[in-house]
Amino acid sequence: YIVPPQPALETINAAATITANACGGVKLITSVGPQTTNTTETFTSTATLLTQGNLPCVMDVINISTNAITLDENPNFQGPAAANLVLGASDTVRVAGLATYGWAVIGAAGNN
C-alpha cells in the first residue's frame, strides 16, 4: 500500500495561503487566534501544483486548534454555497485541487 504524506503541522496567520503538501493525506492546521486565509489563494495555487506534477490533489484539512480558521471563498477556492468556510476546533474539510478549476470543497464535517 501507499503511505500518504504527513507534513508538519502548519500555523495559519492572517491572510496566509495554506500549503498544499498533503495530497492524498491529512493536512493539520492550527492558529494562534481566529484567522482568515488569503483572499486570492486559500491554498497553494493549482498552477504551481501542476508544474510540480501534484494534480489532481485531494486532502483532508483538520483544524486542531481551539481557534476558528476561516477559509476565504474566492475565484481560486469555491466554498460551500459560494461562501467562506469556518473551521472550528476539530472541524475537517476535504478539498480538491484540479488544474485550471482551482480548489473546491468536496466534503466537510463538524466536531459535534
TORPA-4810 file (N, C-alpha, C, O; in nm, 3 decimals):
<nodes>
NODE_1_0.082_-0.117_0.000_0.000_0.000_0.000_0.087_0.124_0.000_0.206_0.118_0.032_Y
NODE_2_0.026_0.235_-0.036_0.098_0.362_-0.044_0.070_0.442_0.082_-0.046_0.460_0.120_I
NODE_3_0.174_0.491_0.145_0.159_0.575_0.265_0.148_0.719_0.220_0.240_0.773_0.158_V
NODE_4_0.032_0.785_0.252_0.017_0.925_0.210_0.111_1.015_0.288_0.158_0.978_0.396_P
NODE_5_0.138_1.134_0.235_0.228_1.226_0.304_0.168_1.275_0.436_0.046_1.289_0.448_P
NODE_6_0.253_1.299_0.533_0.211_1.356_0.661_0.302_1.474_0.691_0.399_1.462_0.765_Q
NODE_7_0.269_1.590_0.631_0.354_1.708_0.652_0.345_1.759_0.796_0.254_1.723_0.870_P
NODE_8_0.438_1.843_0.831_0.439_1.905_0.964_0.315_1.993_0.981_0.259_2.043_0.884_A
NODE_9_0.275_2.010_1.105_0.164_2.099_1.140_0.194_2.239_1.086_0.306_2.288_1.099_L
NODE_10_0.093_2.303_1.027_0.111_2.438_0.972_0.029_2.538_1.054_-0.091_2.519_1.074_E
NODE_11_0.095_2.643_1.101_0.027_2.750_1.173_-0.022_2.854_1.073_0.056_2.906_0.994_T
NODE_12_-0.151_2.883_1.079_-0.213_2.977_0.986_-0.218_3.115_1.050_-0.276_3.133_1.158_I
NODE_13_-0.159_3.212_0.983_-0.162_3.352_1.026_-0.260_3.427_0.937_-0.310_3.372_0.838_N
NODE_14_-0.288_3.552_0.970_-0.379_3.633_0.890_-0.332_3.640_0.745_-0.214_3.661_0.719_A
NODE_15_-0.424_3.621_0.653_-0.400_3.629_0.509_-0.302_3.524_0.459_-0.238_3.543_0.355_A
NODE_16_-0.289_3.413_0.531_-0.197_3.306_0.490_-0.255_3.225_0.375_-0.377_3.215_0.360_A
NODE_17_-0.166_3.168_0.296_-0.203_3.069_0.196_-0.163_2.934_0.254_-0.047_2.914_0.290_T
NODE_18_-0.257_2.842_0.262_-0.230_2.710_0.318_-0.149_2.630_0.216_-0.186_2.620_0.100_I
NODE_19_-0.039_2.572_0.261_0.049_2.494_0.175_-0.018_2.361_0.141_-0.055_2.285_0.230_T
NODE_20_-0.033_2.333_0.014_-0.096_2.209_-0.032_0.011_2.101_-0.045_0.052_2.066_-0.155_A
NODE_21_0.056_2.049_0.070_0.163_1.949_0.069_0.119_1.818_0.132_0.202_1.740_0.179_N
NODE_22_-0.012_1.793_0.133_-0.064_1.668_0.190_-0.156_1.598_0.091_-0.252_1.533_0.131_A
NODE_23_-0.127_1.611_-0.038_-0.211_1.549_-0.139_-0.221_1.399_-0.113_-0.120_1.329_-0.103_C
NODE_24_-0.345_1.350_-0.102_-0.367_1.209_-0.072_-0.363_1.177_0.076_-0.376_1.061_0.114_G
NODE_25_-0.346_1.279_0.159_-0.334_1.255_0.302_-0.408_1.358_0.386_-0.509_1.415_0.343_G
NODE_26_-0.356_1.380_0.505_-0.418_1.468_0.604_-0.329_1.589_0.628_-0.209_1.575_0.652_V
NODE_27_-0.389_1.707_0.622_-0.320_1.834_0.647_-0.370_1.888_0.781_-0.488_1.919_0.794_K
NODE_28_-0.280_1.898_0.879_-0.315_1.952_1.010_-0.279_2.099_1.014_-0.167_2.138_0.983_L
NODE_29_-0.378_2.183_1.055_-0.354_2.326_1.066_-0.393_2.374_1.205_-0.475_2.312_1.273_I
NODE_30_-0.332_2.484_1.246_-0.360_2.546_1.374_-0.346_2.697_1.357_-0.302_2.744_1.253_T
NODE_31_-0.385_2.772_1.460_-0.365_2.917_1.458_-0.352_2.967_1.601_-0.399_2.902_1.695_S
NODE_32_-0.288_3.083_1.616_-0.269_3.142_1.748_-0.399_3.209_1.794_-0.427_3.212_1.913_V
NODE_33_-0.476_3.262_1.702_-0.605_3.324_1.731_-0.694_3.303_1.610_-0.651_3.240_1.514_G
NODE_34_-0.817_3.352_1.612_-0.903_3.340_1.494_-0.834_3.404_1.372_-0.783_3.516_1.381_P
NODE_35_-0.834_3.334_1.260_-0.765_3.382_1.140_-0.851_3.359_1.017_-0.937_3.271_1.015_Q
NODE_36_-0.825_3.439_0.913_-0.885_3.421_0.781_-0.772_3.407_0.681_-0.674_3.482_0.684_T
NODE_37_-0.786_3.310_0.590_-0.682_3.286_0.491_-0.678_3.396_0.386_-0.759_3.489_0.388_T
NODE_38_-0.582_3.384_0.297_-0.561_3.479_0.188_-0.688_3.492_0.103_-0.757_3.393_0.080_N
NODE_39_-0.718_3.613_0.058_-0.840_3.636_-0.019_-0.823_3.608_-0.168_-0.920_3.619_-0.244_T
NODE_40_-0.702_3.573_-0.211_-0.678_3.538_-0.350_-0.644_3.390_-0.366_-0.695_3.323_-0.456_T
NODE_41_-0.558_3.339_-0.279_-0.515_3.199_-0.283_-0.532_3.138_-0.144_-0.447_3.156_-0.058_E
NODE_42_-0.641_3.066_-0.123_-0.664_2.999_0.006_-0.563_2.886_0.024_-0.511_2.867_0.134_T
NODE_43_-0.537_2.812_-0.083_-0.438_2.704_-0.084_-0.334_2.733_-0.191_-0.355_2.820_-0.276_F
NODE_44_-0.221_2.662_-0.187_-0.120_2.673_-0.292_-0.189_2.670_-0.428_-0.278_2.588_-0.450_T
NODE_45_-0.150_2.759_-0.517_-0.218_2.767_-0.647_-0.208_2.635_-0.722_-0.106_2.566_-0.716_S
NODE_46_-0.317_2.600_-0.792_-0.316_2.476_-0.868_-0.217_2.484_-0.984_-0.168_2.381_-1.030_T
NODE_47_-0.188_2.604_-1.033_-0.087_2.619_-1.139_0.049_2.573_-1.087_0.124_2.507_-1.159_A
NODE_48_0.081_2.609_-0.963_0.207_2.565_-0.902_0.209_2.414_-0.886_0.308_2.349_-0.917_T
NODE_49_0.098_2.358_-0.836_0.092_2.213_-0.819_0.104_2.140_-0.952_0.164_2.033_-0.959_L
NODE_50_0.046_2.198_-1.057_0.052_2.137_-1.190_0.197_2.128_-1.237_0.237_2.025_-1.291_L
NODE_51_0.274_2.233_-1.218_0.415_2.229_-1.261_0.496_2.131_-1.177_0.599_2.082_-1.222_T
NODE_52_0.450_2.101_-1.055_0.518_2.004_-0.969_0.471_1.860_-0.996_0.526_1.765_-0.940_Q
NODE_53_0.369_1.845_-1.081_0.313_1.713_-1.109_0.226_1.661_-0.996_0.209_1.540_-0.982_G
NODE_54_0.170_1.751_-0.916_0.091_1.711_-0.800_-0.060_1.732_-0.819_-0.130_1.758_-0.721_N
NODE_55_-0.110_1.720_-0.940_-0.254_1.732_-0.961_-0.306_1.605_-1.026_-0.232_1.542_-1.101_L
NODE_56_-0.429_1.566_-0.999_-0.519_1.631_-0.904_-0.470_1.609_-0.761_-0.394_1.517_-0.733_P
NODE_57_-0.516_1.696_-0.673_-0.476_1.689_-0.532_-0.601_1.689_-0.445_-0.683_1.781_-0.451_C
NODE_58_-0.616_1.586_-0.364_-0.725_1.579_-0.268_-0.662_1.562_-0.131_-0.574_1.478_-0.113_V
NODE_59_-0.706_1.642_-0.035_-0.653_1.628_0.100_-0.760_1.663_0.203_-0.849_1.744_0.178_M
NODE_60_-0.748_1.600_0.318_-0.834_1.630_0.431_-0.761_1.731_0.518_-0.648_1.707_0.560_D
NODE_61_-0.827_1.843_0.545_-0.768_1.951_0.625_-0.839_1.952_0.759_-0.961_1.961_0.765_V
NODE_62_-0.762_1.943_0.869_-0.819_1.940_1.003_-0.763_2.054_1.086_-0.641_2.071_1.095_I
NODE_63_-0.853_2.132_1.145_-0.813_2.239_1.237_-0.798_2.177_1.376_-0.896_2.139_1.438_N
NODE_64_-0.674_2.168_1.424_-0.652_2.106_1.554_-0.641_2.209_1.666_-0.616_2.173_1.781_I
NODE_65_-0.659_2.337_1.634_-0.652_2.441_1.738_-0.791_2.464_1.797_-0.890_2.409_1.750_S
NODE_66_-0.796_2.546_1.899_-0.923_2.584_1.960_-0.979_2.711_1.895_-1.087_2.756_1.932_T
NODE_67_-0.906_2.768_1.800_-0.948_2.891_1.732_-1.011_2.862_1.597_-0.975_2.764_1.531_N
NODE_68_-1.104_2.946_1.557_-1.166_2.932_1.426_-1.069_2.977_1.317_-0.999_3.077_1.332_A
NODE_69_-1.065_2.902_1.208_-0.988_2.938_1.090_-1.086_2.946_0.974_-1.151_2.848_0.940_I
NODE_70_-1.096_3.065_0.914_-1.190_3.087_0.804_-1.118_3.069_0.672_-1.018_3.136_0.644_T
NODE_71_-1.169_2.978_0.590_-1.116_2.959_0.455_-1.193_3.053_0.364_-1.314_3.037_0.345_L
NODE_72_-1.123_3.152_0.309_-1.187_3.256_0.230_-1.231_3.203_0.094_-1.151_3.145_0.020_D
NODE_73_-1.359_3.221_0.063_-1.412_3.184_-0.068_-1.368_3.291_-0.168_-1.386_3.410_-0.143_E
NODE_74_-1.310_3.249_-0.279_-1.260_3.342_-0.380_-1.256_3.269_-0.514_-1.290_3.151_-0.520_N
NODE_75_-1.215_3.335_-0.622_-1.215_3.268_-0.753_-1.130_3.141_-0.758_-1.152_3.056_-0.845_P
NODE_76_-1.033_3.126_-0.666_-0.947_3.009_-0.666_-0.984_2.907_-0.559_-0.919_2.803_-0.547_N
NODE_77_-1.087_2.936_-0.480_-1.136_2.841_-0.378_-1.287_2.855_-0.368_-1.339_2.956_-0.322_F
NODE_78_-1.356_2.751_-0.411_-1.502_2.752_-0.410_-1.552_2.688_-0.280_-1.549_2.565_-0.265_Q
NODE_79_-1.597_2.772_-0.189_-1.653_2.723_-0.064_-1.795_2.675_-0.085_-1.852_2.694_-0.193_G
NODE_80_-1.854_2.613_0.017_-1.993_2.567_0.004_-2.087_2.686_-0.012_-2.074_2.786_0.058_P
NODE_81_-2.181_2.673_-0.103_-2.281_2.779_-0.128_-2.215_2.914_-0.156_-2.268_3.018_-0.118_A
NODE_82_-2.098_2.911_-0.222_-2.024_3.034_-0.258_-2.003_3.124_-0.137_-2.024_3.246_-0.144_A
NODE_83_-1.963_3.064_-0.027_-1.940_3.140_0.097_-1.811_3.093_0.163_-1.759_2.986_0.132_A
NODE_84_-1.761_3.176_0.254_-1.645_3.136_0.334_-1.680_3.011_0.413_-1.797_2.985_0.442_N
NODE_85_-1.578_2.933_0.448_-1.597_2.814_0.529_-1.520_2.831_0.657_-1.398_2.847_0.655_L
NODE_86_-1.589_2.828_0.771_-1.524_2.844_0.901_-1.498_2.706_0.960_-1.591_2.628_0.981_V
NODE_87_-1.371_2.677_0.985_-1.333_2.553_1.053_-1.315_2.584_1.200_-1.221_2.653_1.239_L
NODE_88_-1.405_2.533_1.283_-1.392_2.547_1.427_-1.296_2.442_1.480_-1.236_2.367_1.403_G
NODE_89_-1.282_2.436_1.610_-1.194_2.337_1.673_-1.233_2.196_1.629_-1.349_2.157_1.640_A
NODE_90_-1.136_2.122_1.581_-1.151_1.983_1.538_-1.238_1.964_1.414_-1.272_1.850_1.380_S
NODE_91_-1.275_2.071_1.346_-1.352_2.057_1.222_-1.258_2.013_1.109_-1.138_2.041_1.112_D
NODE_92_-1.315_1.945_1.012_-1.236_1.898_0.899_-1.309_1.928_0.767_-1.431_1.940_0.763_T
NODE_93_-1.232_1.939_0.662_-1.287_1.961_0.529_-1.202_1.883_0.430_-1.079_1.877_0.443_V
NODE_94_-1.265_1.823_0.331_-1.193_1.759_0.221_-1.198_1.854_0.103_-1.306_1.899_0.063_R
NODE_95_-1.082_1.884_0.049_-1.073_1.976_-0.064_-1.005_1.907_-0.181_-0.926_1.814_-0.163_V
NODE_96_-1.037_1.954_-0.301_-0.976_1.900_-0.422_-0.925_2.015_-0.507_-0.996_2.114_-0.528_A
NODE_97_-0.804_2.002_-0.556_-0.745_2.098_-0.648_-0.734_2.035_-0.785_-0.673_1.929_-0.801_G
NODE_98_-0.793_2.100_-0.886_-0.797_2.045_-1.020_-0.751_2.149_-1.122_-0.826_2.242_-1.153_L
NODE_99_-0.633_2.134_-1.172_-0.577_2.218_-1.279_-0.633_2.358_-1.284_-0.615_2.435_-1.190_A
NODE_100_-0.702_2.393_-1.392_-0.749_2.530_-1.411_-0.875_2.562_-1.332_-0.921_2.676_-1.334_T
NODE_101_-0.933_2.463_-1.264_-1.055_2.487_-1.188_-1.029_2.540_-1.048_-1.122_2.586_-0.982_Y
NODE_102_-0.907_2.537_-1.001_-0.877_2.580_-0.865_-0.920_2.477_-0.763_-0.925_2.358_-0.793_G
NODE_103_-0.950_2.522_-0.644_-0.985_2.435_-0.532_-1.135_2.437_-0.506_-1.201_2.538_-0.529_W
NODE_104_-1.187_2.326_-0.458_-1.328_2.318_-0.423_-1.345_2.226_-0.302_-1.268_2.131_-0.283_A
NODE_105_-1.446_2.254_-0.221_-1.482_2.170_-0.108_-1.560_2.050_-0.163_-1.655_2.067_-0.239_V
NODE_106_-1.519_1.929_-0.123_-1.594_1.811_-0.166_-1.652_1.736_-0.046_-1.715_1.631_-0.063_I
NODE_107_-1.631_1.789_0.073_-1.690_1.730_0.193_-1.646_1.807_0.314_-1.533_1.855_0.319_G
NODE_108_-1.734_1.819_0.414_-1.700_1.890_0.536_-1.771_1.825_0.653_-1.880_1.770_0.638_A
NODE_109_-1.708_1.832_0.771_-1.768_1.776_0.891_-1.733_1.860_1.011_-1.621_1.909_1.023_A
NODE_110_-1.829_1.877_1.099_-1.804_1.947_1.225_-1.762_1.847_1.330_-1.756_1.727_1.305_G
NODE_111_-1.732_1.897_1.448_-1.687_1.807_1.554_-1.800_1.768_1.648_-1.775_1.706_1.752_N
NODE_112_-1.922_1.801_1.615_-2.032_1.764_1.704_-2.141_1.691_1.630_-2.241_1.653_1.691_N
</nodes>
